[in-house]
Amino acid sequence: MAILGAHQSIAGGYEKAVQRATERTCAVLQIFTKNTNQWRAKPITPQDAGRFQSALAQAGITCPLAHDSYLINLASPDPELWRKSIDAMIVELLRAEALGIPWVVSHPGSHTTASEAEGLRRVVRALDEVLAQTRGKNVGCLLETTAGQGSSLGWRFEHLAEILSGAKDTQRLGVCFDTCHVFAAGYGLATRQQYYATMRRFDRVVGIAQIRAFHLNDSRRERGSRVDRHAHIGRGQIGLEAFRCLLRDRRFRNVPMCLETPKGQEGGVDLDLTNLQTLRSLAATPRGASFQLAASMCGKAFGQ
């Protein structure tokens, strides 16, 4: 089975997110460990962590993901916000570590009034401090590709390469490849030729091995719009072929792939289920046999 899943709410407890993932036939899930619009968070108790880990084990989910708060901006030129973001990112990693989550997905940040080059330097310095302050922990950070809205960094593959090459602790860093964001940033994905051309470019600039997770989203806006608007699989500007190519790409057989498509129901059916069914049908070979992806071993596989 493909390592497919979706972002889930933690309302009612962390274990409830696992229950929701199981109900949606997910093999992986992503959560926020706290309210994304607040700096403070209720501490995670050993009981919280135990219930979450027990639920994961029972569900057979081996590689949960976390996403950091939207308030964090590691590229900020404002000294106070930059320091607050570093401290908050340390907390995000420690919360994920407590829950047994191996990776925290994070947008690189926005350089706002500073230059792009200065913004990238600040991200590197911030990550160096975050990883130094959490030395000895298993959890790492995945830099998410972005659509490039405003002054956000990470929409060019070169941004990611500069951050990764400049950081001191590369073993605990990687990339989360968001299909909507990459497409909106201007990279081709819609055809087989475009998909493989974009992956070759990513490999040249960053390195395919740096991709430790995918966010699977179609795009409501056109290629190069630099507008982040997610759509259901096959119902946006990307179309189905990119996802067919991705699910059959053997290089990513061990990489968890998580939906961030809009929530809701259609015809009484949960839309996560609809999107997952679409993806699984695309993973079928031309002869109709199921394309098998190996179970994820990413939980402790930093540096592999």
Buried (B, 14 or more C-beta within 10 A) or exposed (E): EBBBBBBBEBEEBBBBBBBBBBEBBBBBBBBBBBEEEEBEBEEBEEEBBBBBBEBBEEBEBBBBBBBBBEBBBBBBBEEEBBEBBBBBBBBBBBBBBBBBBBBBBBBBBBBBEBEBEEBBBBBBBBBBBBBEBBEEBBBBBBBBBBBBBEBBBBBBBEBBBBBBEBBEBBEBBBBBBBBBBBBBBBBBBBEEEBBBBBBEEBBEBBBBEBBBBBBBBBBBBEBBBBBBBBBBBBBBBBBBBBBBBBBBBEEBBBBBBBBBBBEEEEEEEBBBBBBBEBBBEBBBEEEEEEBEBEBBEBBEEBEE
